[in-house]
């Protein structure tokens, strides 16, 4: 029996690209089981020393000096010229994957894996034997929206918001090939939804926290970039009313130091975790999240109605500017550039609950509901134009699906 093969191109610059790749693969399995074969490739890291070095440098800059990324970003934009018709760095590995796997759909979730990559796949397999699609996670357009996202020959271009979609069309993407599809989260995030009772039980029994206290989620990306120790004094000042959920990503030193900090401050309630795969649950039990402008985390925060405090310590990276601009213009979200900014914000919210309520109300104006399976079905149908496989589509949620029961 013919099987639809989809090659997903991603890279670990931050954690959002990989999260979307993994979410797509899991959705395909949930809906189509073994009729659809998904292969995820960390194409930048695996294809060449130059690309691998660039990924490491990106993540190092994000952890230590976000302002430097303005220069790095300008350099990366040159790839849009180098890869106009072919892949410049790492073509050997990429072409070997194309020849071996023979995908019916090449699906890119990373800005640097569109231009040249689609043309190379068509040259190897034949223009009628492969389709190409892009999911761009940016919230808005302008400086920070990489030219590398925009390959006009793409067969389907998916944007997160109408604002971002309009910008892509303005920059050369065909309006007929463009779609707005919002979030791309794991299926479990749509199933594990906490009721008000579940929320209280999760805080109390699972995290050991007080269900009646104001809960701040101090988040970080997978690489562990954070300013937790700059932020904690502001929360500690309100220890009788405020508590925290803190994650550290893959930064073991931060985790170790936080465990020691917690031991020294028994008056402050907090749950500490390293790398976490239940961000969707933490967002549901938190009253606010402090995070950099990562698109995946901010999209989840919006979906789960958790107000965002944008961490701008050390400056905002160009891609983060797009996220900050969208939430600033649409919901007047708060931005903090230092510990004093955060302390002032927390003091204000504690003194005037109405100020926090207005922030949350503004965020909810941006929120929308969507069927998460539409995007998956569209991408699968696009690839199936080539192979014409007989696909058995399953129903989601499953007949026995239910909300998450915390305990």
BELWOSUL-V536822 format. One record per helix or strand. SS is the DSSP state (~ for helix, > for strand). FROM is the first residue (numbers start at 1). LEN is the number of residues. If there is no record, write none. Layout:
SS:FROM:LEN ; SS:FROM:LEN
//
This chain:
>:4:7 ; ~:16:20 ; >:36:7 ; ~:43:5 ; ~:49:16 ; ~:66:11 ; ~:79:4 ; ~:91:11 ; >:105:4 ; ~:111:3 ; ~:117:9 ; >:131:6 ; ~:147:3 ; >:156:4 ; ~:162:9 ; ~:175:3 ; >:178:3 ; ~:187:5 ; ~:196:11 ; >:214:5 ; ~:228:9 ; >:242:6 ; ~:252:13 ; >:270:4 ; ~:279:6 ; >:288:4 ; ~:295:9 ; >:307:5 ; ~:318:14 ; >:334:3 ; ~:339:13 ; ~:353:12 ; ~:373:15
//
